[in-house]
């Protein structure tokens, strides 16, 4: 079933889970067979992959916050442009905390069925993160 309103609500709940660190909410928001077409290195499929990734990110950036700048939706897809901010206070990609802040932009398109994410395509400014943390050569 396709329902634009429930898909937008699921996308908003996904962002709230990131912002609060309540990664267990992904179990109700992401289909177990969901495919991430742009996964993080080593990311598992389905809710488990998102839970592990964002738990790691919140360890590295305890104040991690995603702010949706623009949202566009049709019957089965939600596209967002967002800003991601946080302060590096824990291990990140093998690097100890720098205390530096990051502010990067990204985009994501998610497909939903019955209010659960079934596919995701996305891009974040990963180079911007490591550059702002002073981790580039």
ZADO-130889 format. One record per atom (N, C-alpha, C, O): z, y, x; residue in three letters; chain; residue number from 1. Coordinates in pm, whole numbers, plus 50000, padded with zeros to 5 digits. Layout:
[[Z, Y, X], "Ala", "A", NUM];
...
END
This chain:
[[50000, 49882, 50084], "Unk", "A", 1];
[[50000, 50000, 50000], "Unk", "A", 1];
[[50000, 50125, 50088], "Unk", "A", 1];
[[50068, 50129, 50190], "Unk", "A", 1];
[[49924, 50224, 50049], "Unk", "A", 2];
[[49915, 50348, 50124], "Unk", "A", 2];
[[49982, 50459, 50044], "Unk", "A", 2];
[[49947, 50484, 49928], "Unk", "A", 2];
[[50078, 50525, 50105], "Unk", "A", 3];
[[50151, 50633, 50039], "Unk", "A", 3];
[[50181, 50740, 50144], "Unk", "A", 3];
[[50269, 50723, 50228], "Unk", "A", 3];
[[50106, 50849, 50136], "Unk", "A", 4];
[[50118, 50956, 50235], "Unk", "A", 4];
[[50262, 51005, 50248], "Unk", "A", 4];
[[50309, 51026, 50360], "Unk", "A", 4];
[[50331, 51024, 50138], "Unk", "A", 5];
[[50468, 51077, 50144], "Unk", "A", 5];
[[50564, 50983, 50217], "Unk", "A", 5];
[[50644, 51027, 50299], "Unk", "A", 5];
[[50555, 50853, 50187], "Unk", "A", 6];
[[50646, 50759, 50254], "Unk", "A", 6];
[[50611, 50747, 50402], "Unk", "A", 6];
[[50699, 50723, 50484], "Unk", "A", 6];
[[50483, 50762, 50437], "Unk", "A", 7];
[[50443, 50757, 50577], "Unk", "A", 7];
[[50495, 50878, 50654], "Unk", "A", 7];
[[50541, 50865, 50767], "Unk", "A", 7];
[[50488, 50996, 50592], "Unk", "A", 8];
[[50543, 51115, 50656], "Unk", "A", 8];
[[50694, 51100, 50671], "Unk", "A", 8];
[[50750, 51134, 50776], "Unk", "A", 8];
[[50760, 51047, 50569], "Unk", "A", 9];
[[50905, 51026, 50576], "Unk", "A", 9];
[[50939, 50928, 50688], "Unk", "A", 9];
[[51037, 50948, 50760], "Unk", "A", 9];
[[50859, 50822, 50704], "Unk", "A", 10];
[[50883, 50726, 50811], "Unk", "A", 10];
[[50863, 50791, 50948], "Unk", "A", 10];
[[50940, 50765, 51040], "Unk", "A", 10];
[[50759, 50875, 50962], "Unk", "A", 11];
[[50735, 50945, 51088], "Unk", "A", 11];
[[50851, 51039, 51119], "Unk", "A", 11];
[[50896, 51046, 51233], "Unk", "A", 11];
[[50899, 51110, 51018], "Unk", "A", 12];
[[51013, 51200, 51039], "Unk", "A", 12];
[[51138, 51122, 51077], "Unk", "A", 12];
[[51215, 51166, 51163], "Unk", "A", 12];
[[51161, 51006, 51015], "Unk", "A", 13];
[[51276, 50922, 51048], "Unk", "A", 13];
[[51265, 50868, 51190], "Unk", "A", 13];
[[51366, 50851, 51258], "Unk", "A", 13];
[[51143, 50839, 51235], "Unk", "A", 14];
[[51119, 50794, 51372], "Unk", "A", 14];
[[51166, 50902, 51470], "Unk", "A", 14];
[[51235, 50873, 51567], "Unk", "A", 14];
[[51127, 51027, 51443], "Unk", "A", 15];
[[51170, 51139, 51527], "Unk", "A", 15];
[[51320, 51159, 51525], "Unk", "A", 15];
[[51380, 51186, 51629], "Unk", "A", 15];
[[51382, 51144, 51407], "Unk", "A", 16];
[[51528, 51157, 51397], "Unk", "A", 16];
[[51597, 51049, 51479], "Unk", "A", 16];
[[51700, 51074, 51542], "Unk", "A", 16];
[[51541, 50927, 51478], "Unk", "A", 17];
[[51599, 50818, 51558], "Unk", "A", 17];
[[51594, 50851, 51706], "Unk", "A", 17];
[[51689, 50822, 51780], "Unk", "A", 17];
[[51485, 50912, 51751], "Unk", "A", 18];
[[51474, 50954, 51891], "Unk", "A", 18];
[[51579, 51061, 51920], "Unk", "A", 18];
[[51651, 51052, 52020], "Unk", "A", 18];
[[51588, 51162, 51834], "Unk", "A", 19];
[[51677, 51275, 51859], "Unk", "A", 19];
[[51825, 51238, 51854], "Unk", "A", 19];
[[51906, 51297, 51925], "Unk", "A", 19];
[[51860, 51140, 51772], "Unk", "A", 20];
[[52001, 51100, 51761], "Unk", "A", 20];
[[52038, 50984, 51852], "Unk", "A", 20];
[[52155, 50958, 51876], "Unk", "A", 20];
[[51936, 50914, 51903], "Unk", "A", 21];
[[51962, 50797, 51985], "Unk", "A", 21];
[[51990, 50672, 51903], "Unk", "A", 21];
[[52030, 50570, 51959], "Unk", "A", 21];
[[51971, 50679, 51772], "Unk", "A", 22];
[[51996, 50565, 51683], "Unk", "A", 22];
[[51871, 50476, 51682], "Unk", "A", 22];
[[51801, 50467, 51581], "Unk", "A", 22];
[[51845, 50410, 51796], "Unk", "A", 23];
[[51722, 50334, 51812], "Unk", "A", 23];
[[51716, 50210, 51723], "Unk", "A", 23];
[[51608, 50155, 51702], "Unk", "A", 23];
[[51828, 50165, 51670], "Unk", "A", 24];
[[51826, 50051, 51578], "Unk", "A", 24];
[[51748, 50082, 51451], "Unk", "A", 24];
[[51703, 49990, 51381], "Unk", "A", 24];
[[51731, 50209, 51419], "Unk", "A", 25];
[[51652, 50248, 51301], "Unk", "A", 25];
[[51507, 50204, 51313], "Unk", "A", 25];
[[51438, 50191, 51211], "Unk", "A", 25];
[[51459, 50182, 51436], "Unk", "A", 26];
[[51320, 50139, 51453], "Unk", "A", 26];
[[51294, 50006, 51385], "Unk", "A", 26];
[[51180, 49978, 51347], "Unk", "A", 26];
[[51397, 49922, 51367], "Unk", "A", 27];
[[51379, 49794, 51299], "Unk", "A", 27];
[[51326, 49813, 51158], "Unk", "A", 27];
[[51251, 49730, 51108], "Unk", "A", 27];
[[51365, 49923, 51092], "Unk", "A", 28];
[[51321, 49951, 50956], "Unk", "A", 28];
[[51199, 50040, 50948], "Unk", "A", 28];
[[51143, 50060, 50840], "Unk", "A", 28];
[[51156, 50094, 51062], "Unk", "A", 29];
[[51046, 50190, 51063], "Unk", "A", 29];
[[50918, 50137, 51127], "Unk", "A", 29];
[[50810, 50192, 51105], "Unk", "A", 29];
[[50931, 50030, 51205], "Unk", "A", 30];
[[50817, 49976, 51279], "Unk", "A", 30];
[[50797, 49830, 51239], "Unk", "A", 30];
[[50891, 49751, 51241], "Unk", "A", 30];
[[50674, 49796, 51202], "Unk", "A", 31];
[[50641, 49659, 51167], "Unk", "A", 31];
[[50657, 49569, 51290], "Unk", "A", 31];
[[50621, 49610, 51400], "Unk", "A", 31];
[[50710, 49447, 51274], "Unk", "A", 32];
[[50729, 49357, 51388], "Unk", "A", 32];
[[50600, 49330, 51466], "Unk", "A", 32];
[[50606, 49303, 51586], "Unk", "A", 32];
[[50485, 49336, 51400], "Unk", "A", 33];
[[50358, 49310, 51469], "Unk", "A", 33];
[[50286, 49439, 51508], "Unk", "A", 33];
[[50168, 49436, 51541], "Unk", "A", 33];
[[50357, 49551, 51504], "Unk", "A", 34];
[[50297, 49680, 51537], "Unk", "A", 34];
[[50239, 49678, 51678], "Unk", "A", 34];
[[50296, 49620, 51770], "Unk", "A", 34];
[[50124, 49744, 51692], "Unk", "A", 35];
[[50055, 49752, 51821], "Unk", "A", 35];
[[50061, 49896, 51871], "Unk", "A", 35];
[[50021, 49988, 51800], "Unk", "A", 35];
[[50110, 49914, 51993], "Unk", "A", 36];
[[50108, 50044, 52058], "Unk", "A", 36];
[[49989, 50043, 52153], "Unk", "A", 36];
[[49989, 49970, 52252], "Unk", "A", 36];
[[49888, 50123, 52123], "Unk", "A", 37];
[[49767, 50124, 52204], "Unk", "A", 37];
[[49785, 50200, 52335], "Unk", "A", 37];
[[49699, 50192, 52423], "Unk", "A", 37];
[[49895, 50271, 52350], "Unk", "A", 38];
[[49927, 50343, 52473], "Unk", "A", 38];
[[50073, 50317, 52510], "Unk", "A", 38];
[[50153, 50411, 52513], "Unk", "A", 38];
[[50108, 50191, 52539], "Unk", "A", 39];
[[50249, 50160, 52565], "Unk", "A", 39];
[[50295, 50209, 52702], "Unk", "A", 39];
[[50215, 50231, 52793], "Unk", "A", 39];
[[50425, 50226, 52713], "Unk", "A", 40];
[[50484, 50255, 52843], "Unk", "A", 40];
[[50472, 50128, 52929], "Unk", "A", 40];
[[50460, 50019, 52874], "Unk", "A", 40];
[[50474, 50141, 53061], "Unk", "A", 41];
[[50466, 50022, 53145], "Unk", "A", 41];
[[50576, 49920, 53108], "Unk", "A", 41];
[[50694, 49953, 53104], "Unk", "A", 41];
[[50533, 49797, 53081], "Unk", "A", 42];
[[50627, 49691, 53048], "Unk", "A", 42];
[[50681, 49693, 52906], "Unk", "A", 42];
[[50767, 49612, 52872], "Unk", "A", 42];
[[50632, 49785, 52824], "Unk", "A", 43];
[[50683, 49797, 52687], "Unk", "A", 43];
[[50645, 49675, 52604], "Unk", "A", 43];
[[50528, 49636, 52599], "Unk", "A", 43];
[[50743, 49616, 52538], "Unk", "A", 44];
[[50721, 49504, 52447], "Unk", "A", 44];
[[50659, 49556, 52318], "Unk", "A", 44];
[[50668, 49675, 52288], "Unk", "A", 44];
[[50595, 49467, 52242], "Unk", "A", 45];
[[50541, 49510, 52112], "Unk", "A", 45];
[[50651, 49526, 52008], "Unk", "A", 45];
[[50764, 49480, 52027], "Unk", "A", 45];
[[50616, 49590, 51898], "Unk", "A", 46];
[[50705, 49601, 51782], "Unk", "A", 46];
[[50826, 49689, 51806], "Unk", "A", 46];
[[50831, 49764, 51904], "Unk", "A", 46];
[[50923, 49679, 51716], "Unk", "A", 47];
[[51043, 49764, 51724], "Unk", "A", 47];
[[51118, 49749, 51856], "Unk", "A", 47];
[[51172, 49846, 51908], "Unk", "A", 47];
[[51122, 49628, 51911], "Unk", "A", 48];
[[51196, 49605, 52036], "Unk", "A", 48];
[[51144, 49692, 52150], "Unk", "A", 48];
[[51222, 49741, 52231], "Unk", "A", 48];
[[51013, 49710, 52155], "Unk", "A", 49];
[[50955, 49792, 52260], "Unk", "A", 49];
[[50996, 49938, 52250], "Unk", "A", 49];
[[51030, 50001, 52351], "Unk", "A", 49];
[[50995, 49992, 52127], "Unk", "A", 50];
[[51037, 50130, 52108], "Unk", "A", 50];
[[51187, 50146, 52134], "Unk", "A", 50];
[[51230, 50245, 52192], "Unk", "A", 50];
[[51266, 50047, 52092], "Unk", "A", 51];
[[51411, 50054, 52112], "Unk", "A", 51];
[[51443, 50058, 52262], "Unk", "A", 51];
[[51522, 50141, 52306], "Unk", "A", 51];
[[51382, 49969, 52339], "Unk", "A", 52];
[[51408, 49964, 52483], "Unk", "A", 52];
[[51361, 50092, 52552], "Unk", "A", 52];
[[51433, 50149, 52635], "Unk", "A", 52];
[[51240, 50138, 52517], "Unk", "A", 53];
[[51186, 50258, 52581], "Unk", "A", 53];
[[51273, 50381, 52554], "Unk", "A", 53];
[[51309, 50454, 52646], "Unk", "A", 53];
[[51307, 50403, 52427], "Unk", "A", 54];
[[51383, 50524, 52395], "Unk", "A", 54];
[[51530, 50514, 52435], "Unk", "A", 54];
[[51593, 50616, 52460], "Unk", "A", 54];
[[51585, 50394, 52442], "Unk", "A", 55];
[[51721, 50379, 52497], "Unk", "A", 55];
[[51720, 50418, 52645], "Unk", "A", 55];
[[51812, 50486, 52691], "Unk", "A", 55];
[[51617, 50377, 52718], "Unk", "A", 56];
[[51603, 50414, 52859], "Unk", "A", 56];
[[51584, 50564, 52874], "Unk", "A", 56];
[[51644, 50626, 52962], "Unk", "A", 56];
[[51499, 50622, 52790], "Unk", "A", 57];
[[51476, 50766, 52798], "Unk", "A", 57];
[[51603, 50844, 52765], "Unk", "A", 57];
[[51628, 50947, 52828], "Unk", "A", 57];
[[51682, 50798, 52669], "Unk", "A", 58];
[[51805, 50870, 52633], "Unk", "A", 58];
[[51912, 50851, 52739], "Unk", "A", 58];
[[52003, 50934, 52749], "Unk", "A", 58];
[[51905, 50745, 52819], "Unk", "A", 59];
[[51996, 50730, 52933], "Unk", "A", 59];
[[51959, 50832, 53040], "Unk", "A", 59];
[[52046, 50896, 53100], "Unk", "A", 59];
[[51831, 50847, 53064], "Unk", "A", 60];
[[51783, 50943, 53164], "Unk", "A", 60];
[[51798, 51087, 53116], "Unk", "A", 60];
[[51830, 51176, 53195], "Unk", "A", 60];
[[51775, 51108, 52987], "Unk", "A", 61];
[[51778, 51242, 52926], "Unk", "A", 61];
[[51867, 51236, 52801], "Unk", "A", 61];
[[51815, 51225, 52690], "Unk", "A", 61];
[[51998, 51243, 52817], "Unk", "A", 62];
[[52089, 51226, 52702], "Unk", "A", 62];
[[52066, 51328, 52589], "Unk", "A", 62];
[[52097, 51300, 52474], "Unk", "A", 62];
[[52011, 51444, 52622], "Unk", "A", 63];
[[51984, 51545, 52521], "Unk", "A", 63];
[[51837, 51544, 52478], "Unk", "A", 63];
[[51786, 51645, 52428], "Unk", "A", 63];
[[51769, 51431, 52498], "Unk", "A", 64];
[[51628, 51418, 52463], "Unk", "A", 64];
[[51605, 51465, 52320], "Unk", "A", 64];
[[51678, 51428, 52228], "Unk", "A", 64];
[[51502, 51548, 52303], "Unk", "A", 65];
[[51474, 51602, 52171], "Unk", "A", 65];
[[51323, 51614, 52153], "Unk", "A", 65];
[[51253, 51670, 52238], "Unk", "A", 65];
[[51275, 51562, 52041], "Unk", "A", 66];
[[51133, 51577, 52007], "Unk", "A", 66];
[[51125, 51673, 51889], "Unk", "A", 66];
[[51195, 51657, 51788], "Unk", "A", 66];
[[51040, 51773, 51903], "Unk", "A", 67];
[[51020, 51873, 51798], "Unk", "A", 67];
[[50874, 51868, 51755], "Unk", "A", 67];
[[50784, 51896, 51835], "Unk", "A", 67];
[[50850, 51833, 51631], "Unk", "A", 68];
[[50714, 51828, 51580], "Unk", "A", 68];
[[50666, 51970, 51557], "Unk", "A", 68];
[[50729, 52048, 51486], "Unk", "A", 68];
[[50553, 52003, 51618], "Unk", "A", 69];
[[50494, 52136, 51605], "Unk", "A", 69];
[[50390, 52139, 51493], "Unk", "A", 69];
[[50378, 52238, 51421], "Unk", "A", 69];
[[50316, 52030, 51480], "Unk", "A", 70];
[[50211, 52019, 51379], "Unk", "A", 70];
[[50206, 51876, 51329], "Unk", "A", 70];
[[50219, 51781, 51406], "Unk", "A", 70];
[[50189, 51861, 51198], "Unk", "A", 71];
[[50177, 51729, 51137], "Unk", "A", 71];
[[50062, 51732, 51039], "Unk", "A", 71];
[[50052, 51822, 50956], "Unk", "A", 71];
[[49973, 51632, 51049], "Unk", "A", 72];
[[49861, 51616, 50958], "Unk", "A", 72];
[[49862, 51471, 50912], "Unk", "A", 72];
[[49882, 51381, 50994], "Unk", "A", 72];
[[49842, 51448, 50782], "Unk", "A", 73];
[[49847, 51311, 50732], "Unk", "A", 73];
[[49737, 51287, 50629], "Unk", "A", 73];
[[49695, 51377, 50557], "Unk", "A", 73];
[[49692, 51162, 50625], "Unk", "A", 74];
[[49608, 51116, 50516], "Unk", "A", 74];
[[49679, 50996, 50454], "Unk", "A", 74];
[[49800, 50980, 50472], "Unk", "A", 74];
[[49609, 50912, 50382], "Unk", "A", 75];
[[49675, 50804, 50310], "Unk", "A", 75];
[[49749, 50705, 50399], "Unk", "A", 75];
[[49855, 50656, 50361], "Unk", "A", 75];
[[49695, 50673, 50518], "Unk", "A", 76];
[[49760, 50571, 50600], "Unk", "A", 76];
[[49789, 50612, 50744], "Unk", "A", 76];
[[49839, 50531, 50822], "Unk", "A", 76];
[[49760, 50737, 50780], "Unk", "A", 77];
[[49785, 50782, 50917], "Unk", "A", 77];
[[49859, 50916, 50918], "Unk", "A", 77];
[[49841, 51000, 50830], "Unk", "A", 77];
[[49942, 50932, 51020], "Unk", "A", 78];
[[50013, 51058, 51042], "Unk", "A", 78];
[[49987, 51097, 51187], "Unk", "A", 78];
[[50010, 51019, 51279], "Unk", "A", 78];
[[49938, 51218, 51207], "Unk", "A", 79];
[[49914, 51271, 51341], "Unk", "A", 79];
[[50010, 51385, 51365], "Unk", "A", 79];
[[50030, 51472, 51280], "Unk", "A", 79];
[[50071, 51385, 51485], "Unk", "A", 80];
[[50163, 51492, 51520], "Unk", "A", 80];
[[50131, 51545, 51659], "Unk", "A", 80];
[[50086, 51472, 51747], "Unk", "A", 80];
[[50156, 51673, 51677], "Unk", "A", 81];
[[50163, 51737, 51808], "Unk", "A", 81];
[[50310, 51775, 51824], "Unk", "A", 81];
[[50370, 51829, 51732], "Unk", "A", 81];
[[50366, 51747, 51940], "Unk", "A", 82];
[[50510, 51767, 51957], "Unk", "A", 82];
[[50544, 51824, 52093], "Unk", "A", 82];
[[50463, 51822, 52186], "Unk", "A", 82];
[[50666, 51875, 52102], "Unk", "A", 83];
[[50724, 51917, 52228], "Unk", "A", 83];
[[50845, 51829, 52253], "Unk", "A", 83];
[[50927, 51807, 52164], "Unk", "A", 83];
[[50856, 51778, 52375], "Unk", "A", 84];
[[50966, 51693, 52415], "Unk", "A", 84];
[[51047, 51766, 52522], "Unk", "A", 84];
[[50992, 51811, 52622], "Unk", "A", 84];
[[51177, 51777, 52499], "Unk", "A", 85];
[[51264, 51844, 52596], "Unk", "A", 85];
[[51381, 51754, 52631], "Unk", "A", 85];
[[51416, 51663, 52556], "Unk", "A", 85];
[[51440, 51779, 52746], "Unk", "A", 86];
[[51559, 51705, 52787], "Unk", "A", 86];
[[51603, 51745, 52927], "Unk", "A", 86];
[[51528, 51808, 53002], "Unk", "A", 86];
[[51725, 51707, 52959], "Unk", "A", 87];
[[51783, 51734, 53091], "Unk", "A", 87];
[[51804, 51602, 53162], "Unk", "A", 87];
[[51865, 51511, 53107], "Unk", "A", 87];
[[51754, 51592, 53284], "Unk", "A", 88];
[[51757, 51468, 53362], "Unk", "A", 88];
[[51898, 51444, 53418], "Unk", "A", 88];
[[51935, 51499, 53521], "Unk", "A", 88];
[[51975, 51362, 53347], "Unk", "A", 89];
[[52114, 51336, 53385], "Unk", "A", 89];
[[52142, 51190, 53415], "Unk", "A", 89];
[[52257, 51153, 53437], "Unk", "A", 89];
[[52038, 51106, 53417], "Unk", "A", 90];
[[52056, 50963, 53446], "Unk", "A", 90];
[[51932, 50910, 53517], "Unk", "A", 90];
[[51834, 50982, 53534], "Unk", "A", 90];
[[51936, 50783, 53558], "Unk", "A", 91];
[[51822, 50724, 53630], "Unk", "A", 91];
[[51693, 50731, 53548], "Unk", "A", 91];
[[51693, 50707, 53428], "Unk", "A", 91];
[[51584, 50764, 53617], "Unk", "A", 92];
[[51453, 50773, 53553], "Unk", "A", 92];
[[51347, 50724, 53651], "Unk", "A", 92];
[[51328, 50783, 53757], "Unk", "A", 92];
[[51279, 50616, 53617], "Unk", "A", 93];
[[51173, 50559, 53700], "Unk", "A", 93];
[[51217, 50543, 53844], "Unk", "A", 93];
[[51142, 50576, 53937], "Unk", "A", 93];
[[51339, 50494, 53864], "Unk", "A", 94];
[[51390, 50468, 53997], "Unk", "A", 94];
[[51446, 50590, 54069], "Unk", "A", 94];
[[51481, 50581, 54187], "Unk", "A", 94];
[[51454, 50702, 54002], "Unk", "A", 95];
[[51505, 50826, 54063], "Unk", "A", 95];
[[51639, 50862, 54002], "Unk", "A", 95];
[[51658, 50852, 53880], "Unk", "A", 95];
[[51730, 50904, 54085], "Unk", "A", 96];
[[51860, 50950, 54037], "Unk", "A", 96];
[[51846, 51085, 53967], "Unk", "A", 96];
[[51746, 51155, 53983], "Unk", "A", 96];
[[51946, 51119, 53890], "Unk", "A", 97];
[[51945, 51244, 53813], "Unk", "A", 97];
[[51923, 51365, 53903], "Unk", "A", 97];
[[51979, 51374, 54012], "Unk", "A", 97];
[[51842, 51457, 53855], "Unk", "A", 98];
[[51816, 51582, 53927], "Unk", "A", 98];
[[51887, 51700, 53863], "Unk", "A", 98];
[[51903, 51805, 53926], "Unk", "A", 98];
[[51929, 51685, 53739], "Unk", "A", 99];
[[51989, 51795, 53664], "Unk", "A", 99];
[[51886, 51894, 53612], "Unk", "A", 99];
[[51921, 51994, 53548], "Unk", "A", 99];
[[51759, 51868, 53639], "Unk", "A", 100];
[[51653, 51958, 53595], "Unk", "A", 100];
[[51613, 51929, 53450], "Unk", "A", 100];
[[51632, 51817, 53401], "Unk", "A", 100];
[[51559, 52030, 53385], "Unk", "A", 101];
[[51512, 52016, 53247], "Unk", "A", 101];
[[51362, 51997, 53245], "Unk", "A", 101];
[[51290, 52044, 53333], "Unk", "A", 101];
[[51316, 51927, 53141], "Unk", "A", 102];
[[51172, 51911, 53119], "Unk", "A", 102];
[[51137, 51966, 52982], "Unk", "A", 102];
[[51218, 51968, 52890], "Unk", "A", 102];
[[51014, 52012, 52973], "Unk", "A", 103];
[[50959, 52064, 52848], "Unk", "A", 103];
[[50811, 52031, 52851], "Unk", "A", 103];
[[50733, 52098, 52919], "Unk", "A", 103];
[[50771, 51926, 52777], "Unk", "A", 104];
[[50632, 51883, 52780], "Unk", "A", 104];
[[50577, 51869, 52639], "Unk", "A", 104];
[[50651, 51867, 52541], "Unk", "A", 104];
[[50445, 51861, 52633], "Unk", "A", 105];
[[50378, 51847, 52503], "Unk", "A", 105];
[[50315, 51709, 52495], "Unk", "A", 105];
[[50287, 51645, 52597], "Unk", "A", 105];
[[50292, 51665, 52372], "Unk", "A", 106];
[[50227, 51537, 52351], "Unk", "A", 106];
[[50166, 51532, 52212], "Unk", "A", 106];
[[50189, 51619, 52128], "Unk", "A", 106];
[[50086, 51427, 52191], "Unk", "A", 107];
[[50024, 51405, 52060], "Unk", "A", 107];
[[50035, 51257, 52028], "Unk", "A", 107];
[[50037, 51172, 52117], "Unk", "A", 107];
[[50042, 51227, 51899], "Unk", "A", 108];
[[50052, 51088, 51854], "Unk", "A", 108];
[[49984, 51073, 51719], "Unk", "A", 108];
[[49994, 51160, 51633], "Unk", "A", 108];
[[49915, 50962, 51703], "Unk", "A", 109];
[[49860, 50923, 51574], "Unk", "A", 109];
[[49918, 50787, 51542], "Unk", "A", 109];
[[49910, 50694, 51623], "Unk", "A", 109];
[[49976, 50774, 51425], "Unk", "A", 110];
[[50035, 50647, 51384], "Unk", "A", 110];
[[49975, 50603, 51252], "Unk", "A", 110];
[[49949, 50684, 51163], "Unk", "A", 110];
[[49952, 50473, 51241], "Unk", "A", 111];
[[49902, 50413, 51117], "Unk", "A", 111];
[[50020, 50342, 51051], "Unk", "A", 111];
[[50099, 50277, 51118], "Unk", "A", 111];
[[50030, 50356, 50920], "Unk", "A", 112];
[[50141, 50299, 50844], "Unk", "A", 112];
[[50090, 50211, 50732], "Unk", "A", 112];
[[49985, 50238, 50673], "Unk", "A", 112];
[[50164, 50107, 50703], "Unk", "A", 113];
[[50143, 50023, 50585], "Unk", "A", 113];
[[50280, 50002, 50522], "Unk", "A", 113];
[[50374, 49960, 50589], "Unk", "A", 113];
[[50291, 50032, 50394], "Unk", "A", 114];
[[50418, 50018, 50322], "Unk", "A", 114];
[[50532, 50092, 50393], "Unk", "A", 114];
[[50646, 50043, 50396], "Unk", "A", 114];
[[50502, 50209, 50448], "Unk", "A", 115];
[[50605, 50292, 50510], "Unk", "A", 115];
[[50651, 50247, 50647], "Unk", "A", 115];
[[50750, 50300, 50698], "Unk", "A", 115];
[[50581, 50150, 50708], "Unk", "A", 116];
[[50617, 50105, 50843], "Unk", "A", 116];
[[50499, 50126, 50938], "Unk", "A", 116];
[[50384, 50104, 50902], "Unk", "A", 116];
[[50532, 50169, 51059], "Unk", "A", 117];
[[50429, 50191, 51161], "Unk", "A", 117];
[[50367, 50057, 51200], "Unk", "A", 117];
[[50438, 49963, 51235], "Unk", "A", 117];
[[50235, 50051, 51195], "Unk", "A", 118];
[[50165, 49929, 51233], "Unk", "A", 118];
[[50079, 49947, 51358], "Unk", "A", 118];
[[50046, 49850, 51427], "Unk", "A", 118];
[[50043, 50072, 51388], "Unk", "A", 119];
[[49967, 50103, 51509], "Unk", "A", 119];
[[50005, 50243, 51555], "Unk", "A", 119];
[[50043, 50328, 51475], "Unk", "A", 119];
[[49993, 50263, 51686], "Unk", "A", 120];
[[50022, 50395, 51743], "Unk", "A", 120];
[[49928, 50421, 51860], "Unk", "A", 120];
[[49902, 50334, 51942], "Unk", "A", 120];
[[49876, 50544, 51864], "Unk", "A", 121];
[[49799, 50594, 51977], "Unk", "A", 121];
[[49870, 50723, 52019], "Unk", "A", 121];
[[49910, 50801, 51933], "Unk", "A", 121];
[[49885, 50746, 52148], "Unk", "A", 122];
[[49953, 50868, 52187], "Unk", "A", 122];
[[49929, 50907, 52330], "Unk", "A", 122];
[[49878, 50829, 52411], "Unk", "A", 122];
[[49965, 51029, 52359], "Unk", "A", 123];
[[49954, 51082, 52493], "Unk", "A", 123];
[[50061, 51189, 52513], "Unk", "A", 123];
[[50074, 51282, 52434], "Unk", "A", 123];
[[50138, 51173, 52621], "Unk", "A", 124];
[[50238, 51272, 52660], "Unk", "A", 124];
[[50207, 51319, 52801], "Unk", "A", 124];
[[50142, 51248, 52878], "Unk", "A", 124];
[[50253, 51436, 52835], "Unk", "A", 125];
[[50230, 51494, 52967], "Unk", "A", 125];
[[50325, 51429, 53068], "Unk", "A", 125];
[[50423, 51491, 53111], "Unk", "A", 125];
[[50296, 51304, 53105], "Unk", "A", 126];
[[50383, 51231, 53198], "Unk", "A", 126];
[[50386, 51297, 53336], "Unk", "A", 126];
[[50491, 51301, 53400], "Unk", "A", 126];
[[50272, 51350, 53382], "Unk", "A", 127];
[[50269, 51421, 53509], "Unk", "A", 127];
[[50358, 51545, 53502], "Unk", "A", 127];
[[50424, 51580, 53599], "Unk", "A", 127];
[[50358, 51611, 53387], "Unk", "A", 128];
[[50444, 51727, 53368], "Unk", "A", 128];
[[50591, 51693, 53385], "Unk", "A", 128];
[[50668, 51772, 53440], "Unk", "A", 128];
[[50632, 51575, 53338], "Unk", "A", 129];
[[50772, 51534, 53352], "Unk", "A", 129];
[[50808, 51521, 53499], "Unk", "A", 129];
[[50904, 51582, 53545], "Unk", "A", 129];
[[50732, 51441, 53574], "Unk", "A", 130];
[[50768, 51418, 53714], "Unk", "A", 130];
[[50753, 51545, 53798], "Unk", "A", 130];
[[50828, 51565, 53894], "Unk", "A", 130];
[[50658, 51631, 53762], "Unk", "A", 131];
[[50642, 51758, 53833], "Unk", "A", 131];
[[50762, 51849, 53808], "Unk", "A", 131];
[[50817, 51906, 53902], "Unk", "A", 131];
[[50803, 51861, 53682], "Unk", "A", 132];
[[50917, 51946, 53649], "Unk", "A", 132];
[[51048, 51893, 53709], "Unk", "A", 132];
[[51141, 51970, 53735], "Unk", "A", 132];
[[51055, 51762, 53731], "Unk", "A", 133];
[[51174, 51704, 53793], "Unk", "A", 133];
[[51169, 51711, 53945], "Unk", "A", 133];
[[51266, 51677, 54013], "Unk", "A", 133];
[[51056, 51756, 53999], "Unk", "A", 134];
[[51041, 51765, 54146], "Unk", "A", 134];
[[51020, 51631, 54211], "Unk", "A", 134];
[[51057, 51613, 54327], "Unk", "A", 134];
[[50961, 51535, 54139], "Unk", "A", 135];
[[50946, 51399, 54189], "Unk", "A", 135];
[[50806, 51370, 54241], "Unk", "A", 135];
[[50777, 51256, 54277], "Unk", "A", 135];
[[50718, 51471, 54245], "Unk", "A", 136];
[[50584, 51449, 54297], "Unk", "A", 136];
[[50581, 51483, 54445], "Unk", "A", 136];
[[50660, 51563, 54494], "Unk", "A", 136];
[[50486, 51417, 54514], "Unk", "A", 137];
[[50472, 51430, 54659], "Unk", "A", 137];
[[50465, 51567, 54708], "Unk", "A", 137];
[[50453, 51589, 54828], "Unk", "A", 137];
END
